[in-house]
Amino acid sequence: MTCATLVQAEYPSKPVTLISPYGPGGAADLAARNLAAVVPDYLGADVIVTNRTGAAGVTGSAYVSKSRPDGHTLLLARVGSQAAVPAINRRIPYKWDDFTFLGLLEKNPFALVVNADSEYKTFDDLVKAVKDGEKLSYASAGVGSLLHIAVVMMLDELGLPAGAMQHIPFKGGGKAAAALTGGHVDVMFQNLSGVIGGIKSGQLRAIAVTSEERFSDVADVPTVAELGHKNLEVIVGWSALYGPKNMPAEVTDKWRDVLSKTKQDNTWIEQTKRLNSIPDIRSSADTKSFVEQQYTGFKDVVDRLGLAIK
């Protein structure tokens, strides 16, 4: 059967399942539900978000990569599952480009956060503690996730070994944030969109952000560049829409139109900004180029530090 024959009726012929490869409450889940709330008017069908979690996003991503390429099963792709994990773990069942790139959706600055009751009030406080040999722990969304690599990159930037802090992986950013809120770990490098609720409620405190300029909602928090670590600006999350490889032109053309309209949708734009993300819908080609640059950058760091799983 050819790809063209997969689309028997005008696409979409039924609701589209959008796989979020991370757990409820995390940045991927929020981005997926934000998209699913607005695109049905442009798509002509409902979009149903399904969380298919596990292995730092690999389980859900692999499921989509092996799905029928008829456009009815798509992936809310994230920097972790699509760039960071493939860069660190060469054993996973897909490569970074084993998908149809439909479009980048948004970018998410990262925030280094601690519990509001933490004794570490500033970035320098935290760095001093680690350099003094205190055994601090950090949460992540899983081994190889960007939340994991972000801390490894921070430690490398500070001239410290990857094991200078204890890594505690969780199944998704939401659970990792909950562990920090509950005082079970000391620190986390997380998408600002995934922890802004805890920051605003006074449960968490941000001590650095990776955006080029300060964010209005956390205007008192210094950027990594202000702290003398501009290299850490590379730690930025993003969401994109992917499908399985070899999707028919009828499907990709439809989504090109849908995303061009979503880009102008005020509801989607405002909700994305409320999540402290930056709306940034890009073309398929631009998206693939952007992801390749991220993947290559992470792979270079992982290989240099000898952290690759082969």
PEVENLIN-V231844 format. One record per pair of residues at least 4 apart in sequence whose ideal C-beta (glycine too) atoms are under 6 Angstrom apart, sorted by the first residue. I is the first residue (numbers start at 1). J is the second residue. If there is no record, write none. Layout:
i->I j->J
i->I j->J
//
This chain:
i->1 j->5
i->3 j->246
i->3 j->248
i->4 j->248
i->6 j->70
i->6 j->248
i->7 j->11
i->7 j->248
i->7 j->250
i->9 j->13
i->11 j->71
i->11 j->250
i->11 j->251
i->11 j->254
i->12 j->16
i->12 j->45
i->15 j->45
i->15 j->46
i->15 j->48
i->16 j->45
i->16 j->47
i->16 j->72
i->17 j->48
i->17 j->50
i->17 j->73
i->18 j->32
i->18 j->36
i->18 j->47
i->18 j->49
i->18 j->74
i->18 j->76
i->19 j->50
i->19 j->52
i->19 j->60
i->19 j->64
i->19 j->75
i->20 j->28
i->20 j->29
i->20 j->32
i->20 j->49
i->20 j->51
i->20 j->76
i->21 j->57
i->21 j->60
i->21 j->61
i->21 j->81
i->22 j->26
i->22 j->28
i->22 j->53
i->22 j->57
i->22 j->172
i->23 j->51
i->23 j->53
i->23 j->171
i->23 j->172
i->23 j->174
i->23 j->175
i->24 j->29
i->24 j->51
i->24 j->174
i->25 j->29
i->25 j->174
i->26 j->172
i->26 j->173
i->26 j->174
i->26 j->194
i->27 j->108
i->27 j->173
i->27 j->191
i->27 j->193
i->27 j->194
i->28 j->76
i->28 j->78
i->30 j->275
i->31 j->76
i->31 j->239
i->32 j->49
i->32 j->76
i->33 j->49
i->34 j->271
i->35 j->39
i->36 j->47
i->36 j->49
i->38 j->265
i->38 j->267
i->38 j->268
i->39 j->43
i->39 j->47
i->39 j->258
i->39 j->262
i->40 j->46
i->42 j->258
i->42 j->261
i->43 j->258
i->52 j->59
i->52 j->60
i->52 j->63
i->53 j->171
i->53 j->172
i->54 j->59
i->55 j->59
i->56 j->85
i->56 j->141
i->56 j->142
i->56 j->143
i->56 j->144
i->56 j->145
i->57 j->61
i->57 j->80
i->57 j->81
i->58 j->62
i->58 j->85
i->58 j->92
i->61 j->81
i->62 j->93
i->62 j->94
i->64 j->73
i->64 j->75
i->65 j->94
i->65 j->98
i->65 j->244
i->67 j->73
i->67 j->244
i->69 j->244
i->69 j->246
i->69 j->247
i->71 j->247
i->71 j->251
i->74 j->243
i->75 j->242
i->77 j->82
i->77 j->240
i->77 j->242
i->79 j->83
i->79 j->146
i->79 j->237
i->79 j->238
i->80 j->84
i->80 j->85
i->80 j->145
i->80 j->146
i->81 j->85
i->83 j->291
i->83 j->294
i->83 j->295
i->83 j->298
i->84 j->146
i->84 j->149
i->84 j->298
i->85 j->89
i->85 j->144
i->86 j->96
i->87 j->295
i->87 j->298
i->87 j->299
i->87 j->302
i->88 j->144
i->88 j->302
i->88 j->307
i->89 j->144
i->89 j->309
i->90 j->310
i->91 j->309
i->94 j->98
i->96 j->295
i->98 j->245
i->99 j->242
i->100 j->243
i->100 j->245
i->100 j->247
i->101 j->284
i->101 j->287
i->101 j->288
i->102 j->241
i->102 j->243
i->102 j->255
i->103 j->241
i->103 j->259
i->103 j->281
i->103 j->282
i->103 j->287
i->104 j->240
i->104 j->280
i->104 j->282
i->104 j->287
i->105 j->239
i->105 j->240
i->105 j->281
i->106 j->239
i->106 j->272
i->106 j->277
i->106 j->279
i->106 j->280
i->107 j->236
i->107 j->238
i->107 j->278
i->107 j->280
i->108 j->191
i->108 j->193
i->108 j->237
i->108 j->277
i->109 j->192
i->109 j->209
i->109 j->210
i->109 j->211
i->110 j->150
i->110 j->189
i->110 j->191
i->110 j->210
i->110 j->235
i->111 j->192
i->111 j->195
i->111 j->206
i->111 j->209
i->112 j->189
i->112 j->207
i->112 j->208
i->113 j->188
i->113 j->195
i->113 j->204
i->113 j->206
i->114 j->118
i->114 j->120
i->114 j->187
i->114 j->205
i->115 j->180
i->115 j->183
i->116 j->202
i->116 j->203
i->116 j->204
i->116 j->205
i->120 j->125
i->120 j->126
i->121 j->125
i->122 j->207
i->123 j->207
i->123 j->208
i->123 j->227
i->128 j->132
i->129 j->134
i->130 j->164
i->136 j->165
i->136 j->186
i->137 j->166
i->137 j->168
i->137 j->185
i->137 j->186
i->138 j->151
i->138 j->165
i->138 j->187
i->138 j->188
i->139 j->168
i->139 j->170
i->139 j->176
i->139 j->179
i->139 j->180
i->139 j->185
i->139 j->188
i->140 j->145
i->140 j->147
i->140 j->148
i->140 j->169
i->140 j->176
i->141 j->145
i->141 j->147
i->141 j->172
i->141 j->173
i->141 j->176
i->142 j->169
i->143 j->169
i->146 j->150
i->147 j->189
i->147 j->190
i->149 j->153
i->150 j->189
i->150 j->235
i->151 j->189
i->152 j->162
i->155 j->160
i->155 j->162
i->155 j->164
i->157 j->229
i->157 j->231
i->157 j->232
i->160 j->164
i->168 j->185
i->170 j->175
i->170 j->176
i->171 j->175
i->173 j->190
i->173 j->194
i->176 j->188
i->177 j->194
i->177 j->195
i->179 j->184
i->179 j->185
i->180 j->185
i->180 j->188
i->181 j->198
i->181 j->203
i->190 j->194
i->190 j->195
i->191 j->237
i->192 j->196
i->192 j->276
i->193 j->275
i->193 j->276
i->193 j->277
i->195 j->199
i->195 j->204
i->196 j->276
i->198 j->203
i->198 j->204
i->199 j->204
i->199 j->206
i->206 j->218
i->206 j->221
i->208 j->224
i->208 j->227
i->209 j->215
i->209 j->221
i->209 j->223
i->210 j->224
i->210 j->232
i->210 j->233
i->210 j->235
i->210 j->236
i->211 j->215
i->214 j->219
i->217 j->276
i->222 j->226
i->222 j->227
i->224 j->229
i->224 j->232
i->225 j->230
i->234 j->297
i->240 j->287
i->243 j->247
i->247 j->251
i->247 j->252
i->249 j->253
i->255 j->259
i->259 j->281
i->262 j->268
i->263 j->281
i->266 j->270
i->269 j->279
i->272 j->277
i->272 j->279
i->282 j->286
i->282 j->287
i->302 j->307
i->302 j->308
i->303 j->308
//
